[in-house]
């Protein structure tokens, strides 16, 4: 695979985007590392010279989930919620030949991501402006290996990405062996998490989640990585990989997950 050129690192800046503002924050002491804030919310961490570096712990968990659950080699992946495309960059480097589509409701944010970051070009990574709940229905049935939902309106998931119709579209677009992965914000009462899992269970047989113990115990808010599939999950492999992450995560699947959440 031909080497992608290293961009000249841009400086910190705040720009207007379609949904509000984006703040590109260059990290002190780092030659080419940034945090991208979208409408005040940290949304991506990017290091231009090291696409596989994922500083946000939940993105590292997502990558581990994908690596354990799907065989080595190229993937057909769709990201709902693009921001800086941090995970897409990492997958492109680790799995050459992958074809990915990143969907975001904010067209200007996609333009800035192309301008600022070392993004693979189409067809390796296509950027599509649109509503993820609508766009996911446009993919052929049984055509995708993985769908990653990491989309927010400020600090909440858009309601259209939490409906039975949305999960049905995801299940249809995924191959039989495919994987759905989502970033679910949990405020401690598990209300949103349980609602998402209940809606997913209508369309996926196997459900699991990974997060910090304190979040599961309701002691603080944070990110929960949820995964769903119609193929049995490698629960032992997932548990082992997530426990050995730099930011260790507790992994629960099936009845253990439901019991912990009181479902």
SULVENBEL-V819695 format. One record per residue. N is the residue number from 0. OMEGA is omega as a letter, one per 30 degrees, with the letter a starting at -180 (none if undefined). Layout:
# SULVENBEL-V819695
n: {N/N}
omega: {OMEGA/OMEGA}
This chain:
# SULVENBEL-V819695
n: {0/1/2/3/4/5/6/7/8/9/10/11/12/13/14/15/16/17/18/19/20/21/22/23/24/25/26/27/28/29/30/31/32/33/34/35/36/37/38/39/40/41/42/43/44/45/46/47/48/49/50/51/52/53/54/55/56/57/58/59/60/61/62/63/64/65/66/67/68/69/70/71/72/73/74/75/76/77/78/79/80/81/82/83/84/85/86/87/88/89/90/91/92/93/94/95/96/97/98/99/100/101/102/103/104/105/106/107/108/109/110/111/112/113/114/115/116/117/118/119/120/121/122/123/124/125/126/127/128/129/130/131/132/133/134/135/136/137/138/139/140/141/142/143/144/145/146/147/148/149/150/151/152/153/154/155/156/157/158/159/160/161/162/163/164/165/166/167/168/169/170/171/172/173/174/175/176/177/178/179/180/181/182/183/184/185/186/187/188/189/190/191/192/193/194/195/196/197/198/199/200/201/202/203/204/205/206/207/208/209/210/211/212/213/214/215/216/217/218/219/220/221/222/223/224/225/226/227/228/229/230/231/232/233/234/235/236/237/238/239/240/241/242/243/244/245/246/247/248/249/250/251/252/253/254/255/256/257/258/259/260/261/262}
omega: {a/l/l/a/l/l/l/a/l/l/l/a/l/a/l/l/a/a/a/a/l/l/l/a/l/a/l/l/a/a/a/l/a/l/l/l/l/a/l/a/l/a/l/l/a/l/a/a/a/a/a/l/l/a/l/a/a/l/l/l/l/l/l/l/l/a/a/a/a/a/l/l/a/a/l/a/l/l/l/a/a/a/a/l/a/a/l/l/a/l/l/l/a/a/a/l/l/l/a/l/l/a/l/a/a/a/a/l/l/l/l/l/l/a/a/a/a/a/l/l/l/g/l/l/l/l/a/l/l/l/a/a/l/a/a/l/a/l/a/l/l/a/a/l/a/l/l/l/l/a/a/l/a/a/l/l/l/a/a/l/a/a/l/l/l/a/l/l/l/a/l/a/a/l/l/a/a/a/l/a/a/l/a/l/a/a/l/l/l/a/a/l/a/l/l/a/l/l/l/a/l/a/l/a/a/a/l/l/l/l/l/l/a/l/l/a/l/a/l/l/l/a/l/l/a/l/a/a/l/l/a/a/l/a/l/l/l/l/a/a/a/l/a/l/l/l/a/l/l/a/l/a/l/a/l/l/a/a/a/a/a/a/none}
